[in-house]
């Protein structure tokens, strides 16, 4: 069935936070940390009305630091809850270890949350799967060990829980192909002597969606950290026969420069592709590419979106609203903030020297909006550092700390998102500043939704 969209007016009436948008590839600032969300290679589990995103902390690079958990009720605003597992002094979770692609499912019969992850040495020579259990979705987990499932290598892995409660480990066996392995009733090990199904093709980053009578397996080709045209296969049974692999994003798009990490069902007819846009030389700055999937029978396609609006209550989505784009250099610049040249910026200029010793400030007055409510503002920015920069963004008097990831790929601005309340009319004021002596980003312009 073709993914259904609603007009923006209908969505606004259906959900008070409907103008909140997902911006693929942007800096996503956690609501309570002021830092970019660190949940790479993530999966999502929904408990009640809350979504929990569980992924890798890449703050300090490749090796294991934490498996982090964030929560959200709308899939847009994410709050850091805590770490499920953290680095230990030795062992699988010790220094210089690889722990990747964590996924959590709940076992109804045991009452335990079960976490699977890829466990490896620094040279990726062990190729094992690890498991841990917890009593609450975002509480502390107990690590229970690692092994090679059915005796075969396991690198990128995923989990799938079917509607009958049975669970499956999706595992990349580099020597033999991609596997679906059945798990025991307690979900703590594989069962049987052979895989439920094995593809000969070398596919990694596996994720399964069940929808409309079909199982869809998604994954990427083996190109290391570099993106490629990710693919999918479909079947009416997990044991096959499965179809040949096909692209779901436009050929040559390299899946919009991302790699599959999870497929989130939003309703019986709606699903979201979750991908990572890796920056291998600075993994902390890797971002998230989330896009709606269009599914018709056994066909899956995905189009790019600058921004889009999920409607969790209705299980639908809409394209992003129209926007105004006030320029940074046209704003009121004070306390040392000045206009600077920027060849990649709109109009070739930006507002620079925000923060610093004098507390450079940019103030956008008379910002127009056509509707009152909570929405997502995009700040187009430059950050020439290798680390995050920060600024306080004050929208109509309400301040929040916002992160701005490095934009080291030339002179092209990146996006950072701010979720804030606007009032209908031209009386909105948006201020960007930081007063701790550090420098904030250079601001090209802000993109403000009209509706």
C-alpha beads as a LAMMPS data file, in Angstrom:
LAMMPS data file: protein, C-alpha beads

451 atoms
450 bonds

1 atom types
1 bond types

-500.0 500.0 xlo xhi
-500.0 500.0 ylo yhi
-500.0 500.0 zlo zhi

Masses

1 110.0

Atoms # bond

1 1 1 0.000 0.000 0.000
2 1 1 1.343 3.392 -0.958
3 1 1 2.550 5.435 2.009
4 1 1 -0.210 7.902 2.829
5 1 1 0.462 11.587 3.368
6 1 1 -1.782 14.228 4.826
7 1 1 -2.009 17.877 3.930
8 1 1 -0.301 20.108 6.453
9 1 1 -3.590 21.688 7.522
10 1 1 -5.069 18.296 8.389
11 1 1 -1.984 17.297 10.318
12 1 1 -1.958 20.540 12.304
13 1 1 -5.504 19.882 13.440
14 1 1 -4.655 16.278 14.321
15 1 1 -1.533 16.889 16.417
16 1 1 -0.491 19.933 18.441
17 1 1 3.187 19.334 17.631
18 1 1 2.650 18.540 13.985
19 1 1 4.894 21.322 12.686
20 1 1 7.902 19.744 14.400
21 1 1 10.120 18.427 11.635
22 1 1 12.790 15.806 11.092
23 1 1 15.741 17.370 9.248
24 1 1 17.933 14.629 7.731
25 1 1 21.651 15.269 8.120
26 1 1 21.301 18.132 10.610
27 1 1 22.769 18.551 14.076
28 1 1 20.210 17.072 16.501
29 1 1 20.606 18.599 19.956
30 1 1 19.326 16.563 22.912
31 1 1 16.829 18.576 24.935
32 1 1 18.665 18.178 28.250
33 1 1 22.354 18.025 27.304
34 1 1 22.788 20.782 24.719
35 1 1 24.924 18.362 22.689
36 1 1 24.480 16.445 19.438
37 1 1 22.606 13.178 19.959
38 1 1 25.061 10.271 20.237
39 1 1 23.031 7.197 19.212
40 1 1 24.664 5.881 16.064
41 1 1 23.896 2.467 14.564
42 1 1 20.684 2.752 16.544
43 1 1 17.468 0.841 16.944
44 1 1 14.167 2.041 18.367
45 1 1 11.773 0.321 20.744
46 1 1 8.391 1.791 21.679
47 1 1 7.079 1.356 25.231
48 1 1 3.619 2.794 25.769
49 1 1 3.549 6.123 23.961
50 1 1 7.311 6.700 24.230
51 1 1 9.975 5.855 21.675
52 1 1 13.426 4.895 22.973
53 1 1 16.401 5.257 20.636
54 1 1 19.385 3.115 21.647
55 1 1 22.697 3.564 19.857
56 1 1 26.471 4.041 19.957
57 1 1 28.233 6.924 21.655
58 1 1 30.908 8.147 19.210
59 1 1 31.936 11.241 21.193
60 1 1 35.564 10.067 21.383
61 1 1 35.754 8.105 18.144
62 1 1 35.631 4.450 17.146
63 1 1 36.158 2.434 20.292
64 1 1 33.429 1.581 22.760
65 1 1 32.350 4.299 25.180
66 1 1 28.649 3.868 25.937
67 1 1 25.444 2.465 24.570
68 1 1 23.158 5.460 25.015
69 1 1 19.395 5.695 25.361
70 1 1 17.254 8.687 24.372
71 1 1 13.479 9.099 24.645
72 1 1 10.862 10.936 22.597
73 1 1 7.108 10.980 22.180
74 1 1 7.143 12.650 18.759
75 1 1 10.327 11.289 17.049
76 1 1 11.677 14.842 16.772
77 1 1 12.632 16.077 20.252
78 1 1 15.003 13.638 21.987
79 1 1 15.965 13.591 25.670
80 1 1 19.040 11.775 26.978
81 1 1 17.997 9.167 29.566
82 1 1 21.236 7.321 30.299
83 1 1 23.708 4.638 29.286
84 1 1 22.631 0.980 29.165
85 1 1 26.254 -0.212 29.152
86 1 1 29.507 1.701 29.606
87 1 1 33.194 0.966 29.131
88 1 1 34.700 -1.375 31.719
89 1 1 38.317 -1.933 32.720
90 1 1 38.735 -5.067 30.614
91 1 1 36.884 -7.723 28.642
92 1 1 34.431 -7.332 25.772
93 1 1 33.433 -3.855 26.961
94 1 1 36.947 -2.731 27.861
95 1 1 39.315 -0.192 26.278
96 1 1 39.955 -0.311 22.526
97 1 1 36.989 -2.612 21.926
98 1 1 34.373 -2.449 19.180
99 1 1 30.719 -2.483 20.279
100 1 1 28.325 -1.594 17.478
101 1 1 24.711 -1.606 16.278
102 1 1 22.856 -2.170 19.568
103 1 1 19.235 -3.299 19.273
104 1 1 16.725 -3.993 22.079
105 1 1 13.549 -6.088 22.146
106 1 1 11.278 -7.067 25.044
107 1 1 10.649 -10.690 26.027
108 1 1 7.097 -10.940 27.284
109 1 1 7.559 -14.317 28.950
110 1 1 10.688 -13.425 30.953
111 1 1 9.877 -9.757 31.513
112 1 1 13.386 -8.809 30.390
113 1 1 14.620 -6.324 27.810
114 1 1 17.236 -8.067 25.665
115 1 1 20.068 -6.136 24.016
116 1 1 22.152 -7.558 21.169
117 1 1 25.272 -5.902 19.784
118 1 1 28.301 -6.561 17.577
119 1 1 31.350 -7.350 19.724
120 1 1 34.825 -7.214 18.233
121 1 1 38.514 -6.528 18.689
122 1 1 40.153 -3.374 17.356
123 1 1 41.109 -5.168 14.126
124 1 1 37.640 -6.716 13.695
125 1 1 39.134 -10.186 14.015
126 1 1 36.739 -11.677 16.581
127 1 1 33.428 -11.071 14.762
128 1 1 31.075 -12.019 17.597
129 1 1 27.640 -11.100 18.886
130 1 1 27.070 -10.019 22.483
131 1 1 23.931 -10.021 24.621
132 1 1 22.809 -8.152 27.738
133 1 1 19.554 -7.952 29.683
134 1 1 17.766 -5.250 31.636
135 1 1 14.684 -4.870 33.804
136 1 1 13.726 -1.516 32.303
137 1 1 14.151 -0.267 28.770
138 1 1 16.581 2.538 29.620
139 1 1 18.031 1.234 32.871
140 1 1 21.314 -0.515 33.588
141 1 1 21.851 -3.756 31.650
142 1 1 23.788 -6.843 32.734
143 1 1 26.255 -8.051 30.124
144 1 1 25.987 -11.832 29.618
145 1 1 28.802 -12.587 27.153
146 1 1 29.624 -13.032 23.468
147 1 1 29.925 -15.837 20.927
148 1 1 29.804 -16.600 17.216
149 1 1 26.199 -17.569 16.436
150 1 1 25.984 -21.134 15.094
151 1 1 29.794 -20.978 14.975
152 1 1 29.908 -18.391 12.179
153 1 1 31.312 -14.865 12.048
154 1 1 28.970 -12.062 13.060
155 1 1 29.719 -8.433 12.302
156 1 1 26.917 -5.966 11.537
157 1 1 23.800 -7.351 13.163
158 1 1 20.159 -6.530 13.826
159 1 1 17.128 -7.953 15.599
160 1 1 13.624 -8.713 14.393
161 1 1 10.671 -9.613 16.597
162 1 1 7.769 -11.106 14.658
163 1 1 4.109 -10.580 15.461
164 1 1 3.929 -14.081 16.982
165 1 1 6.556 -13.113 19.580
166 1 1 9.373 -15.151 18.026
167 1 1 12.654 -13.281 17.629
168 1 1 15.489 -13.487 15.121
169 1 1 19.105 -12.375 14.939
170 1 1 20.117 -10.801 11.624
171 1 1 23.829 -11.292 11.213
172 1 1 26.456 -10.563 8.605
173 1 1 28.695 -13.605 8.134
174 1 1 31.474 -12.128 5.991
175 1 1 32.627 -15.521 4.736
176 1 1 29.230 -16.947 3.783
177 1 1 26.624 -14.202 3.446
178 1 1 23.791 -12.584 5.382
179 1 1 21.857 -14.795 7.819
180 1 1 18.554 -14.908 9.668
181 1 1 18.990 -17.000 12.831
182 1 1 16.139 -17.979 15.154
183 1 1 16.537 -17.140 18.842
184 1 1 15.595 -19.274 21.821
185 1 1 12.349 -18.519 23.668
186 1 1 14.261 -16.381 26.201
187 1 1 16.018 -14.550 23.307
188 1 1 19.440 -15.185 24.860
189 1 1 20.935 -17.458 22.202
190 1 1 20.376 -18.837 18.758
191 1 1 18.515 -22.109 18.379
192 1 1 18.702 -24.939 15.880
193 1 1 21.652 -26.143 13.849
194 1 1 21.230 -23.958 10.771
195 1 1 19.993 -20.521 9.798
196 1 1 16.364 -19.823 8.965
197 1 1 17.694 -18.306 5.746
198 1 1 21.053 -17.330 4.280
199 1 1 21.788 -15.082 1.310
200 1 1 24.983 -15.756 -0.608
201 1 1 25.388 -12.027 -1.264
202 1 1 27.601 -10.025 1.088
203 1 1 25.152 -7.574 2.700
204 1 1 25.681 -5.757 6.010
205 1 1 23.690 -3.399 8.316
206 1 1 20.586 -5.641 8.159
207 1 1 17.096 -4.525 9.200
208 1 1 13.710 -6.203 8.668
209 1 1 10.264 -4.654 8.251
210 1 1 7.060 -6.713 8.158
211 1 1 4.223 -4.992 6.339
212 1 1 1.324 -5.831 4.033
213 1 1 1.955 -9.583 4.049
214 1 1 5.652 -9.244 3.174
215 1 1 8.922 -9.337 5.029
216 1 1 11.421 -6.770 3.730
217 1 1 15.131 -7.132 4.476
218 1 1 17.171 -3.952 4.056
219 1 1 20.956 -3.678 4.053
220 1 1 24.003 -2.099 2.486
221 1 1 26.842 -3.292 0.312
222 1 1 30.312 -3.695 1.790
223 1 1 32.133 -0.407 1.179
224 1 1 33.454 0.300 4.676
225 1 1 32.533 3.725 6.021
226 1 1 31.741 4.985 2.514
227 1 1 28.050 5.036 1.496
228 1 1 26.586 2.982 -1.325
229 1 1 23.227 2.234 -2.936
230 1 1 21.556 0.227 -0.162
231 1 1 19.232 -2.581 -1.204
232 1 1 16.218 -4.619 -0.107
233 1 1 14.844 -8.130 -0.638
234 1 1 11.325 -9.379 0.098
235 1 1 9.520 -12.630 0.887
236 1 1 6.244 -13.883 2.343
237 1 1 8.119 -16.132 4.777
238 1 1 11.347 -15.621 6.722
239 1 1 12.566 -18.955 5.360
240 1 1 12.087 -17.697 1.809
241 1 1 12.164 -17.798 -1.066
242 1 1 13.480 -14.242 -1.014
243 1 1 13.582 -11.960 -4.043
244 1 1 16.705 -10.645 -5.695
245 1 1 18.150 -7.457 -4.172
246 1 1 16.908 -4.105 -5.459
247 1 1 17.692 -0.435 -4.781
248 1 1 15.051 1.519 -2.867
249 1 1 16.653 4.971 -3.201
250 1 1 17.502 6.443 -6.610
251 1 1 20.427 4.690 -8.289
252 1 1 23.655 6.590 -7.722
253 1 1 22.316 8.535 -4.721
254 1 1 24.241 6.269 -2.334
255 1 1 21.031 6.169 -0.290
256 1 1 21.411 9.920 0.124
257 1 1 24.884 9.340 1.543
258 1 1 23.758 7.053 4.361
259 1 1 23.771 3.456 5.578
260 1 1 20.787 1.497 6.872
261 1 1 20.603 1.101 10.633
262 1 1 16.908 0.375 11.361
263 1 1 13.451 0.446 9.778
264 1 1 10.815 1.867 12.124
265 1 1 7.177 0.926 11.485
266 1 1 4.996 3.940 12.283
267 1 1 1.663 2.354 11.381
268 1 1 0.365 -0.585 9.340
269 1 1 1.075 1.407 6.184
270 1 1 3.897 3.736 7.197
271 1 1 7.585 3.118 7.923
272 1 1 10.663 5.264 8.440
273 1 1 14.122 4.503 7.084
274 1 1 16.771 5.262 9.711
275 1 1 20.295 5.625 8.381
276 1 1 23.671 6.927 9.525
277 1 1 25.689 9.457 7.530
278 1 1 29.140 8.479 8.722
279 1 1 32.127 10.824 8.914
280 1 1 34.877 8.258 9.411
281 1 1 37.595 10.783 10.276
282 1 1 35.439 12.355 12.987
283 1 1 32.694 9.927 13.981
284 1 1 31.290 12.276 16.611
285 1 1 29.959 14.485 13.827
286 1 1 28.109 11.669 12.045
287 1 1 24.460 12.547 11.521
288 1 1 21.149 10.791 10.990
289 1 1 19.255 10.367 7.738
290 1 1 15.641 9.528 8.528
291 1 1 13.216 9.431 5.608
292 1 1 9.717 8.014 4.987
293 1 1 9.439 4.900 2.848
294 1 1 6.828 4.451 0.115
295 1 1 5.626 0.828 0.075
296 1 1 3.274 -0.545 -2.567
297 1 1 2.825 -4.317 -2.492
298 1 1 6.366 -5.691 -2.605
299 1 1 7.892 -2.484 -3.981
300 1 1 9.787 -0.027 -1.759
301 1 1 11.032 3.413 -2.763
302 1 1 12.427 6.402 -0.904
303 1 1 12.726 10.049 -1.936
304 1 1 14.913 12.723 -0.400
305 1 1 13.408 15.413 1.829
306 1 1 15.037 18.584 3.140
307 1 1 12.685 18.337 6.107
308 1 1 9.455 16.499 6.828
309 1 1 6.803 16.224 9.512
310 1 1 5.953 12.910 11.204
311 1 1 2.502 12.533 12.739
312 1 1 2.959 9.846 15.384
313 1 1 -0.699 9.872 16.429
314 1 1 -1.943 9.385 12.898
315 1 1 0.885 7.192 11.635
316 1 1 1.373 9.525 8.670
317 1 1 3.786 12.170 7.439
318 1 1 3.873 15.346 5.380
319 1 1 6.517 17.298 3.508
320 1 1 8.079 20.217 5.324
321 1 1 6.269 23.576 5.355
322 1 1 7.167 26.668 3.386
323 1 1 9.746 28.878 5.096
324 1 1 11.143 32.365 5.287
325 1 1 14.931 32.716 5.356
326 1 1 16.234 35.826 7.132
327 1 1 19.925 36.343 6.419
328 1 1 22.496 36.432 9.222
329 1 1 24.290 39.463 7.801
330 1 1 20.988 41.382 7.665
331 1 1 20.237 40.774 11.338
332 1 1 21.254 43.120 14.154
333 1 1 24.917 42.346 14.961
334 1 1 26.207 43.494 18.318
335 1 1 28.970 42.970 20.905
336 1 1 31.592 42.229 18.268
337 1 1 29.564 40.130 15.834
338 1 1 30.260 41.271 12.258
339 1 1 29.497 40.407 8.667
340 1 1 32.025 37.989 7.126
341 1 1 32.561 36.599 3.634
342 1 1 31.345 33.055 2.947
343 1 1 31.450 31.835 -0.636
344 1 1 29.119 28.906 0.078
345 1 1 26.559 30.945 1.995
346 1 1 23.382 32.498 0.693
347 1 1 24.367 35.915 -0.628
348 1 1 28.061 35.150 -0.084
349 1 1 27.998 36.481 3.479
350 1 1 27.296 35.368 7.042
351 1 1 27.205 36.693 10.591
352 1 1 30.530 35.846 12.243
353 1 1 32.368 36.276 15.543
354 1 1 29.403 35.162 17.608
355 1 1 30.488 34.749 21.223
356 1 1 34.139 35.271 22.033
357 1 1 35.405 37.580 24.751
358 1 1 32.873 40.281 23.889
359 1 1 29.869 37.940 23.565
360 1 1 29.038 38.610 19.910
361 1 1 25.272 38.467 19.370
362 1 1 22.956 38.116 16.361
363 1 1 19.357 39.264 16.738
364 1 1 16.644 38.550 14.195
365 1 1 13.742 40.940 14.757
366 1 1 10.295 40.923 13.175
367 1 1 10.482 37.265 12.195
368 1 1 7.275 36.214 10.494
369 1 1 5.164 33.113 11.138
370 1 1 1.609 32.470 9.926
371 1 1 0.598 30.115 12.751
372 1 1 1.075 29.941 16.498
373 1 1 2.671 26.779 17.844
374 1 1 5.773 24.695 18.329
375 1 1 7.881 24.239 15.237
376 1 1 11.376 23.475 13.986
377 1 1 13.747 26.246 12.917
378 1 1 16.810 25.389 10.840
379 1 1 19.965 27.414 11.428
380 1 1 22.326 27.302 8.456
381 1 1 25.807 27.624 9.908
382 1 1 29.550 27.164 9.502
383 1 1 31.879 25.611 12.082
384 1 1 35.498 25.243 11.021
385 1 1 36.534 23.406 14.199
386 1 1 36.800 19.637 14.607
387 1 1 34.611 19.805 17.732
388 1 1 31.057 20.948 18.305
389 1 1 30.404 24.629 18.829
390 1 1 27.530 25.832 20.954
391 1 1 25.229 28.825 21.236
392 1 1 22.222 29.903 23.235
393 1 1 19.263 30.344 20.917
394 1 1 16.568 32.534 22.459
395 1 1 13.185 32.404 20.738
396 1 1 10.638 34.888 22.067
397 1 1 12.473 34.987 25.394
398 1 1 12.874 31.217 25.856
399 1 1 16.537 30.144 25.787
400 1 1 18.063 26.770 24.952
401 1 1 21.625 25.589 24.400
402 1 1 22.110 24.279 20.847
403 1 1 24.947 22.302 19.285
404 1 1 26.496 23.023 15.890
405 1 1 28.538 20.216 14.331
406 1 1 31.723 20.873 12.352
407 1 1 31.273 21.772 8.691
408 1 1 34.709 20.755 7.485
409 1 1 33.722 19.839 3.935
410 1 1 34.713 23.136 2.386
411 1 1 32.671 26.308 2.700
412 1 1 29.219 24.691 2.624
413 1 1 26.904 25.512 5.533
414 1 1 25.377 22.748 7.602
415 1 1 22.058 22.733 9.436
416 1 1 21.325 22.716 13.144
417 1 1 17.751 22.402 14.361
418 1 1 15.942 24.314 17.113
419 1 1 12.454 23.388 18.334
420 1 1 10.645 26.432 19.668
421 1 1 7.329 28.255 19.993
422 1 1 6.449 30.951 17.467
423 1 1 3.542 33.370 17.423
424 1 1 1.462 34.187 14.375
425 1 1 2.501 37.491 12.850
426 1 1 5.779 39.376 12.541
427 1 1 6.486 39.916 16.202
428 1 1 8.895 37.020 16.744
429 1 1 12.458 37.603 17.920
430 1 1 15.295 35.071 17.606
431 1 1 18.659 35.737 19.268
432 1 1 21.825 33.656 18.849
433 1 1 24.664 34.262 21.303
434 1 1 27.057 32.686 23.791
435 1 1 28.660 34.452 26.720
436 1 1 31.138 31.930 28.191
437 1 1 34.060 33.250 26.114
438 1 1 33.887 30.506 23.470
439 1 1 32.931 31.119 19.874
440 1 1 29.621 29.957 18.470
441 1 1 28.939 29.170 14.817
442 1 1 28.966 31.591 11.919
443 1 1 25.318 32.042 10.906
444 1 1 24.444 32.045 7.219
445 1 1 20.659 32.370 7.707
446 1 1 17.740 30.909 9.608
447 1 1 14.934 28.928 7.963
448 1 1 11.648 29.672 9.737
449 1 1 8.431 27.757 8.944
450 1 1 5.467 29.916 8.013
451 1 1 2.871 27.329 8.993

Bonds

1 1 1 2
2 1 2 3
3 1 3 4
4 1 4 5
5 1 5 6
6 1 6 7
7 1 7 8
8 1 8 9
9 1 9 10
10 1 10 11
11 1 11 12
12 1 12 13
13 1 13 14
14 1 14 15
15 1 15 16
16 1 16 17
17 1 17 18
18 1 18 19
19 1 19 20
20 1 20 21
21 1 21 22
22 1 22 23
23 1 23 24
24 1 24 25
25 1 25 26
26 1 26 27
27 1 27 28
28 1 28 29
29 1 29 30
30 1 30 31
31 1 31 32
32 1 32 33
33 1 33 34
34 1 34 35
35 1 35 36
36 1 36 37
37 1 37 38
38 1 38 39
39 1 39 40
40 1 40 41
41 1 41 42
42 1 42 43
43 1 43 44
44 1 44 45
45 1 45 46
46 1 46 47
47 1 47 48
48 1 48 49
49 1 49 50
50 1 50 51
51 1 51 52
52 1 52 53
53 1 53 54
54 1 54 55
55 1 55 56
56 1 56 57
57 1 57 58
58 1 58 59
59 1 59 60
60 1 60 61
61 1 61 62
62 1 62 63
63 1 63 64
64 1 64 65
65 1 65 66
66 1 66 67
67 1 67 68
68 1 68 69
69 1 69 70
70 1 70 71
71 1 71 72
72 1 72 73
73 1 73 74
74 1 74 75
75 1 75 76
76 1 76 77
77 1 77 78
78 1 78 79
79 1 79 80
80 1 80 81
81 1 81 82
82 1 82 83
83 1 83 84
84 1 84 85
85 1 85 86
86 1 86 87
87 1 87 88
88 1 88 89
89 1 89 90
90 1 90 91
91 1 91 92
92 1 92 93
93 1 93 94
94 1 94 95
95 1 95 96
96 1 96 97
97 1 97 98
98 1 98 99
99 1 99 100
100 1 100 101
101 1 101 102
102 1 102 103
103 1 103 104
104 1 104 105
105 1 105 106
106 1 106 107
107 1 107 108
108 1 108 109
109 1 109 110
110 1 110 111
111 1 111 112
112 1 112 113
113 1 113 114
114 1 114 115
115 1 115 116
116 1 116 117
117 1 117 118
118 1 118 119
119 1 119 120
120 1 120 121
121 1 121 122
122 1 122 123
123 1 123 124
124 1 124 125
125 1 125 126
126 1 126 127
127 1 127 128
128 1 128 129
129 1 129 130
130 1 130 131
131 1 131 132
132 1 132 133
133 1 133 134
134 1 134 135
135 1 135 136
136 1 136 137
137 1 137 138
138 1 138 139
139 1 139 140
140 1 140 141
141 1 141 142
142 1 142 143
143 1 143 144
144 1 144 145
145 1 145 146
146 1 146 147
147 1 147 148
148 1 148 149
149 1 149 150
150 1 150 151
151 1 151 152
152 1 152 153
153 1 153 154
154 1 154 155
155 1 155 156
156 1 156 157
157 1 157 158
158 1 158 159
159 1 159 160
160 1 160 161
161 1 161 162
162 1 162 163
163 1 163 164
164 1 164 165
165 1 165 166
166 1 166 167
167 1 167 168
168 1 168 169
169 1 169 170
170 1 170 171
171 1 171 172
172 1 172 173
173 1 173 174
174 1 174 175
175 1 175 176
176 1 176 177
177 1 177 178
178 1 178 179
179 1 179 180
180 1 180 181
181 1 181 182
182 1 182 183
183 1 183 184
184 1 184 185
185 1 185 186
186 1 186 187
187 1 187 188
188 1 188 189
189 1 189 190
190 1 190 191
191 1 191 192
192 1 192 193
193 1 193 194
194 1 194 195
195 1 195 196
196 1 196 197
197 1 197 198
198 1 198 199
199 1 199 200
200 1 200 201
201 1 201 202
202 1 202 203
203 1 203 204
204 1 204 205
205 1 205 206
206 1 206 207
207 1 207 208
208 1 208 209
209 1 209 210
210 1 210 211
211 1 211 212
212 1 212 213
213 1 213 214
214 1 214 215
215 1 215 216
216 1 216 217
217 1 217 218
218 1 218 219
219 1 219 220
220 1 220 221
221 1 221 222
222 1 222 223
223 1 223 224
224 1 224 225
225 1 225 226
226 1 226 227
227 1 227 228
228 1 228 229
229 1 229 230
230 1 230 231
231 1 231 232
232 1 232 233
233 1 233 234
234 1 234 235
235 1 235 236
236 1 236 237
237 1 237 238
238 1 238 239
239 1 239 240
240 1 240 241
241 1 241 242
242 1 242 243
243 1 243 244
244 1 244 245
245 1 245 246
246 1 246 247
247 1 247 248
248 1 248 249
249 1 249 250
250 1 250 251
251 1 251 252
252 1 252 253
253 1 253 254
254 1 254 255
255 1 255 256
256 1 256 257
257 1 257 258
258 1 258 259
259 1 259 260
260 1 260 261
261 1 261 262
262 1 262 263
263 1 263 264
264 1 264 265
265 1 265 266
266 1 266 267
267 1 267 268
268 1 268 269
269 1 269 270
270 1 270 271
271 1 271 272
272 1 272 273
273 1 273 274
274 1 274 275
275 1 275 276
276 1 276 277
277 1 277 278
278 1 278 279
279 1 279 280
280 1 280 281
281 1 281 282
282 1 282 283
283 1 283 284
284 1 284 285
285 1 285 286
286 1 286 287
287 1 287 288
288 1 288 289
289 1 289 290
290 1 290 291
291 1 291 292
292 1 292 293
293 1 293 294
294 1 294 295
295 1 295 296
296 1 296 297
297 1 297 298
298 1 298 299
299 1 299 300
300 1 300 301
301 1 301 302
302 1 302 303
303 1 303 304
304 1 304 305
305 1 305 306
306 1 306 307
307 1 307 308
308 1 308 309
309 1 309 310
310 1 310 311
311 1 311 312
312 1 312 313
313 1 313 314
314 1 314 315
315 1 315 316
316 1 316 317
317 1 317 318
318 1 318 319
319 1 319 320
320 1 320 321
321 1 321 322
322 1 322 323
323 1 323 324
324 1 324 325
325 1 325 326
326 1 326 327
327 1 327 328
328 1 328 329
329 1 329 330
330 1 330 331
331 1 331 332
332 1 332 333
333 1 333 334
334 1 334 335
335 1 335 336
336 1 336 337
337 1 337 338
338 1 338 339
339 1 339 340
340 1 340 341
341 1 341 342
342 1 342 343
343 1 343 344
344 1 344 345
345 1 345 346
346 1 346 347
347 1 347 348
348 1 348 349
349 1 349 350
350 1 350 351
351 1 351 352
352 1 352 353
353 1 353 354
354 1 354 355
355 1 355 356
356 1 356 357
357 1 357 358
358 1 358 359
359 1 359 360
360 1 360 361
361 1 361 362
362 1 362 363
363 1 363 364
364 1 364 365
365 1 365 366
366 1 366 367
367 1 367 368
368 1 368 369
369 1 369 370
370 1 370 371
371 1 371 372
372 1 372 373
373 1 373 374
374 1 374 375
375 1 375 376
376 1 376 377
377 1 377 378
378 1 378 379
379 1 379 380
380 1 380 381
381 1 381 382
382 1 382 383
383 1 383 384
384 1 384 385
385 1 385 386
386 1 386 387
387 1 387 388
388 1 388 389
389 1 389 390
390 1 390 391
391 1 391 392
392 1 392 393
393 1 393 394
394 1 394 395
395 1 395 396
396 1 396 397
397 1 397 398
398 1 398 399
399 1 399 400
400 1 400 401
401 1 401 402
402 1 402 403
403 1 403 404
404 1 404 405
405 1 405 406
406 1 406 407
407 1 407 408
408 1 408 409
409 1 409 410
410 1 410 411
411 1 411 412
412 1 412 413
413 1 413 414
414 1 414 415
415 1 415 416
416 1 416 417
417 1 417 418
418 1 418 419
419 1 419 420
420 1 420 421
421 1 421 422
422 1 422 423
423 1 423 424
424 1 424 425
425 1 425 426
426 1 426 427
427 1 427 428
428 1 428 429
429 1 429 430
430 1 430 431
431 1 431 432
432 1 432 433
433 1 433 434
434 1 434 435
435 1 435 436
436 1 436 437
437 1 437 438
438 1 438 439
439 1 439 440
440 1 440 441
441 1 441 442
442 1 442 443
443 1 443 444
444 1 444 445
445 1 445 446
446 1 446 447
447 1 447 448
448 1 448 449
449 1 449 450
450 1 450 451
